Amino acid sequence: MATQLTFASFAYFLMFCATMTFSPGPMTLLLMGFGMQEGLKRSMPVQLGASAAYLVSILIFAVGFAELVKGNVLISRGIQYIGVAYLLYLAYQQWTRQGLCLQTLDTPMASGFKGRFGKGLLTGFSNPKTIVMFSAVFPQFAGQGGDTRMLDLAALGLAFLLLQFASGCLYCYFGQRIRHVLQSPKRQRLLQRATAVMLLCVAALLARGF
């Protein structure tokens, strides 16, 4: 079965995923903290927990919700606009945010595989933004054909999980250096505004697709 994903749509999707996974947030700060205190190897259970949370979210909200609204043009169009509005909101939030709270990196770490895996799992599930991201943004990049839509969503989900895993490992491994960079308010603002611009570009590209 062939996919309907085009090179352009997949490239835009990768830009969106890279922006979401590599920009600092609750999950990246958690992984950075574990990496700084425990190193990459001992931080892997946290990363695995985060990946499991995102995988379940993709199955429920991206795949499940896409099946629920399949064939309903009005609902699908409404979800598309919600996705663009969500990206604009994220861009505004990034542009106006007043720095990052790096004190959380010094909090005590969970012990044992189960404790660390659970920490990553709960952090992944506790962010309500994942519901909007996977249900309203992901399906817009997939083809509209019923036979290939699930295959497209599977390819998009796999790409997101790989990028998220790569970013998590980098934050764990280079935690001390990344923290040193983020401690500069000027660099924080630069990173946040670059993230905002990239989100605006993705939102504009999706809006053109309507």
Residue pairs with C-beta under 8 A, 6 or more apart in sequence:
1 147
1 148
1 151
2 148
3 143
3 148
3 151
3 152
3 155
4 142
4 143
4 144
4 145
4 148
4 149
4 152
5 141
5 142
5 143
5 152
5 155
5 156
9 141
10 141
10 155
10 156
10 159
12 141
12 202
12 205
12 206
13 141
13 156
13 159
14 159
14 163
15 198
15 201
15 202
16 87
16 137
16 198
16 199
16 202
17 159
17 160
17 163
17 164
18 163
19 195
19 198
19 199
19 202
20 133
21 28
21 160
21 163
21 164
21 166
21 167
21 168
22 28
22 163
22 167
22 170
23 94
23 191
23 192
23 195
24 100
24 182
24 191
25 127
26 123
26 126
26 127
27 50
27 120
27 123
27 124
27 127
27 168
28 167
28 168
28 171
29 100
29 101
29 102
29 104
29 105
30 46
30 50
30 104
30 119
30 120
30 123
31 43
31 46
31 47
31 50
31 120
31 168
31 171
31 172
31 175
32 105
32 171
32 172
32 175
32 178
32 179
33 104
33 105
33 106
33 107
33 109
33 175
34 42
34 43
34 46
34 109
34 116
34 172
34 175
35 43
35 171
35 172
35 173
35 174
35 175
36 105
36 175
36 176
36 179
37 109
38 109
39 172
40 169
40 172
40 173
42 116
43 116
43 172
44 172
45 113
45 114
45 116
45 117
45 120
46 116
46 117
46 119
46 120
46 168
46 172
47 120
47 165
47 168
47 169
47 172
48 117
48 120
49 116
49 117
49 118
49 119
49 120
49 121
49 122
49 123
49 124
50 120
50 121
50 123
50 124
50 164
50 168
51 120
51 124
51 161
51 164
51 165
51 168
52 117
52 120
52 121
52 124
53 120
53 121
53 122
53 123
53 124
53 125
53 130
54 124
54 130
54 160
54 161
54 164
55 157
55 161
56 125
57 124
57 125
57 130
57 131
57 134
58 134
58 138
58 153
58 157
58 160
58 161
59 157
60 134
61 130
61 131
61 134
61 135
61 138
62 134
62 135
62 138
62 139
62 153
62 156
62 157
63 150
63 153
63 154
63 157
65 134
65 135
65 139
66 139
66 142
66 149
66 150
66 153
67 150
69 75
69 76
69 79
70 146
70 149
71 146
76 139
77 210
79 135
79 136
79 139
80 136
80 140
80 206
80 209
80 210
81 210
82 132
82 136
83 132
83 136
83 137
83 140
83 206
84 203
84 206
84 207
86 129
86 132
86 133
86 136
86 137
87 137
87 199
87 200
87 202
87 203
87 206
88 199
88 200
88 203
90 129
90 196
90 199
91 195
91 196
91 197
91 199
91 200
91 203
92 196
94 192
94 193
94 195
94 196
94 199
95 192
95 193
95 196
97 192
99 185
99 188
99 189
100 182
100 188
102 179
102 182
102 183
105 175
105 179
109 116
110 116
110 118
110 119
124 130
137 206
138 153
138 156
138 157
138 160
139 149
139 153
140 206
140 209
141 152
141 156
142 149
142 152
142 153
142 156
143 149
143 152
170 178
171 178
181 187
182 188
182 191
